Each structure stands twice: as C-alpha cells, then as structure tokens.
C-alpha cells in the first residue's frame, strides 16, 4: 500500500499562526480603509448637490470598527449624524435624505451618497491595507 508523508517548513507554519492572530485587526483595518474611501467620495459629491457643504461635512462620520452579533462580521459605517447648526436644530440626516431622494413637496432628487459607493475604489483601498499584513512572496 502506498503512503505519503509531507512536512511544512517551520517558517511557513509560524507565518500562518501570526496571520491567524492578526486577521481580526486586518479585517477591521480593511473595512475602515474602504469606509474612509467612501467618506472622501461623499465629501466630493456633496458640492454637486448642495450650495454650501460646510455644515453637512461636519456631520459626516465613519463609525468605529465593530462586530455584528448576528453573523460576527466586521463592519464600519459611513453616516450623516447630528444636527445642523441653526436655530431650528434641523437633523442633518433629514436634510441629506431629502436631497438624496427628493421630497413630496416637489424638491427634485440630487443623489450624492449612493453614487459614492464605487466597488473598484473600495476594493483597491482594502487590498492596499491587506498587503500590509500578508507576507510578500
């Protein structure tokens, strides 16, 4: 009966063990890099939909990296959060949503947020971050 015996080099086993420990941090950094790319694109697109973007840019955030309890995935969100600095305390997400989707009172939609999710840009930012963790060769 034929048999086969293989041994992996110790340096390869060690690099696999290091990668296993670093994977959650790597994934978090990768999703953060993708979210930061989207945030920059949203900031650029704001000027196409709004006359003045300073107050809305102050309300644009990337959340901290978190794990979802349902499927244990690692995520970051790009979100518009808070209030615009005016006397009425207008919610910034309400203003952004009215511009993104339009209103029932006749304001036309001028999408800026949905156009910011370019898969190729996000993937390239994530691959660049991934290359910092993976061994070359």
C-alpha positions in Angstrom: 0.0 0.0 0.0 1.4 3.4 -0.9 1.7 6.2 1.7 2.5 9.8 1.6 4.2 11.9 4.2 4.7 15.7 4.0 6.2 18.3 6.3 5.7 22.0 6.1 8.6 24.3 6.9 8.5 25.9 10.3 8.7 29.4 9.0 5.6 28.8 6.9 3.7 27.4 9.9 4.8 30.4 12.0 3.6 32.9 9.4 0.2 31.1 9.3 -0.1 31.3 13.1 0.8 35.0 13.0 -1.7 35.6 10.3 -4.4 33.8 12.3 -3.8 36.1 15.2 -3.7 39.3 13.1 -6.8 38.5 10.9 -9.5 40.4 13.0 -7.3 43.5 13.1 -6.5 43.2 9.4 -10.2 42.8 8.5 -11.1 45.8 10.7 -8.4 48.0 9.1 -9.6 46.8 5.6 -13.2 47.8 6.3 -12.0 51.1 7.8 -10.0 51.9 4.7 -13.0 51.1 2.4 -15.2 53.3 4.6 -12.7 56.2 4.5 -12.6 55.9 0.7 -16.4 56.2 0.6 -16.3 59.2 3.0 -13.9 61.1 0.8 -16.1 60.4 -2.2 -19.2 61.6 -0.4 -17.4 64.8 0.6 -16.5 65.4 -3.0 -20.1 64.7 -4.2 -21.7 67.0 -1.6 -20.7 70.0 -3.6 -22.6 68.7 -6.6 -25.9 68.5 -4.6 -25.6 71.4 -2.1 -24.5 75.1 -2.5 -22.9 75.2 1.0 -21.4 71.9 2.3 -19.5 73.0 5.4 -22.2 72.2 7.9 -23.1 68.9 6.4 -19.4 67.8 6.1 -19.1 68.3 9.9 -21.9 65.7 10.3 -20.3 63.1 8.1 -18.6 60.3 10.1 -17.1 56.9 9.8 -18.1 54.7 12.8 -15.6 52.8 14.8 -15.0 49.2 13.7 -17.5 46.8 15.3 -18.6 43.2 15.1 -22.3 42.3 14.4 -23.7 39.8 16.9 -25.9 38.0 14.4 -23.2 36.8 12.0 -19.9 38.0 13.7 -18.9 40.1 10.7 -16.6 43.1 11.0 -18.1 46.5 9.8 -17.7 50.2 9.6 -20.5 52.6 8.6 -20.3 55.9 6.8 -23.1 58.0 8.2 -24.5 61.5 8.5 -25.2 62.1 12.1 -26.2 65.0 14.3 -27.8 68.4 13.8 -27.1 71.3 11.6 -26.0 74.5 13.4 -29.1 76.6 13.0 -31.8 77.9 15.3 -34.3 75.2 14.4 -31.9 72.3 15.2 -32.6 70.6 11.9 -31.4 67.0 11.8 -28.6 66.5 9.3 -29.8 63.1 8.1 -33.2 64.6 7.3 -31.6 67.2 5.1 -29.4 64.7 3.4 -32.2 62.2 2.8 -34.4 65.0 1.3 -31.7 65.9 -1.1 -30.8 62.3 -1.9 -34.3 61.0 -2.6 -36.3 64.2 -3.2 -39.4 65.3 -1.3 -43.1 65.0 -1.7 -43.3 68.8 -1.9 -41.5 68.9 -5.2 -37.8 69.1 -4.4 -36.0 67.1 -7.1 -33.7 64.3 -6.0 -29.9 65.0 -6.4 -28.2 61.8 -5.3 -24.8 62.2 -3.8 -24.5 59.4 -1.3 -25.4 56.4 -3.4 -23.0 57.5 -6.2 -20.1 57.3 -3.7 -20.0 53.5 -3.4 -17.6 52.6 -6.2 -16.7 49.0 -5.8 -13.3 49.2 -7.6 -12.2 52.1 -5.4 -13.3 50.4 -2.2 -11.6 47.1 -3.2 -8.3 48.7 -4.1 -8.2 50.6 -0.8 -9.0 47.3 1.0 -6.3 45.4 -0.9 -3.7 48.1 -0.2 -4.5 47.7 3.5 -4.4 43.9 3.2 -0.9 44.0 1.7 0.5 45.5 4.9 -0.4 42.3 6.8 0.2 39.5 4.3 3.8 38.2 3.7 5.3 39.0 0.4 6.3 36.2 -1.8 
